[in-house]
Amino acid sequence: MTTLCSSLQRELEKARRRTDSLFALISPEAMYARPIPERHRLIFYLGHLEAFDWNQLCRWTLGKPAFHSSFDELFEAGIDPVVGTASTDTPSDWPTIGEVEDYNTRVRQEVDRALEHVPEEMVHVAIEHRLMHVETTVYLLHQLDSSQKQTPLSVPLFLHGQAPSEEMIEIPEGSARLGRRSEEGFGWDNEFEEHEVFVPVFAMSRYKTTNGQYLQFVNEGGTPPAFWKRQGDQWVLETMFERVPLPLSWPVYVTHQQAQAYADWKGFALPTEAQFHRAAYGTPSGIEQEFPWGDAPVRTAYGNFDFQAWDPRPVMADPQGASAFGIAQLVGNGWEWTSTLFRPFEGFNPLPTYPGYSARFFDQDHYVVKGGGPQTASRLLRRSFRNWFRQDYPYAHTSFRCVET
């Protein structure tokens, strides 16, 4: 096995430990619950990660014969139905936890033996798919009743912080480089090909929109976020493991529809994907950077990401992570909605073993989100990475900020 492949194997093992630790927080009886009505029961996700690795690396790439074909198919693909719909399956339709765990153990053994024969690109696919499912699992865990999950020993909450005014920073006209070149290394199919977009002058909110700012909108008739709960005559926030008084300085997590409605109410707009890139990676000199803070590698001092916390912190935290134009938290503390529909770039080619990864979401309902949240892995913070959600999906950790042209 090459040195690089050994490094990738360590990354895969680390990602496995991360997902294992999340499933360990879920009580056994809750494994058949469906915390998000539109999603599968939790037992599906327990088997899905290993089934994905088996199908992608061993079955489809190397042509290995199946040892449990029914599980290969049962746990193969997740669902992304229209919000408000739900499956009709029952817990009895699913295998036992023990059966799934036995399958998972065998898959890991087979995958580990096969790694030295698998193209490096496919190992990246397995690692990043698992890390993306960390966030998917966190969203499910967030919606799970507190009696059905264990609280980790240490759950720090950064409740206090000054709530800023809605300060706008002018971003001069210039070009934004979107996408990725093949020689830059692994990327998902929707990240290619690199291209430049001219961005006229605009102004952007220095900070993400806060709960405090959004509360004013709700008080005037706006729709409250799914994470807000009414307690008497006050709003409280459902954090990952407890309800707390609404932290006014935290970024608000909302749907695209709610973000758009707030922007309309303020007389602003949501940024395009190109405007986000210009504000995040551009500089007054015209040179573009790898990250908002520059070209230095990802460090925890630059933002709330890479599993540092379960929940957000104040929008004025992490000043070292600000962009060259002074825009705060463009990476971390919550993904950010853009006004850009999820579409392919010119030169798009689907992944041969995963052709539906992006293509089945190219529609009028999914919007690009950029940046990253508290549970976004560091390797997914690259500038070309594109995430997306349905416009009315209320369970993701998606924040936003406004622009003015």
Helices and strands as residue ranges (DSSP letters): H 3-23, G 28-32, H 42-53, I 54-61, H 69-74, G 91-93, H 97-114, G 115-117, H 120-143, G 146-148, E 168-171, E 174-178, G 182-184, G 189-191, E 195-199, E 202-205, H 211-219, E 228-231, E 234-238, E 243-245, H 256-266, H 273-281, G 300-302, G 319-321, E 335-341, H 356-359, E 366-370, G 378-381, E 387-390, E 398-399, E 403-404
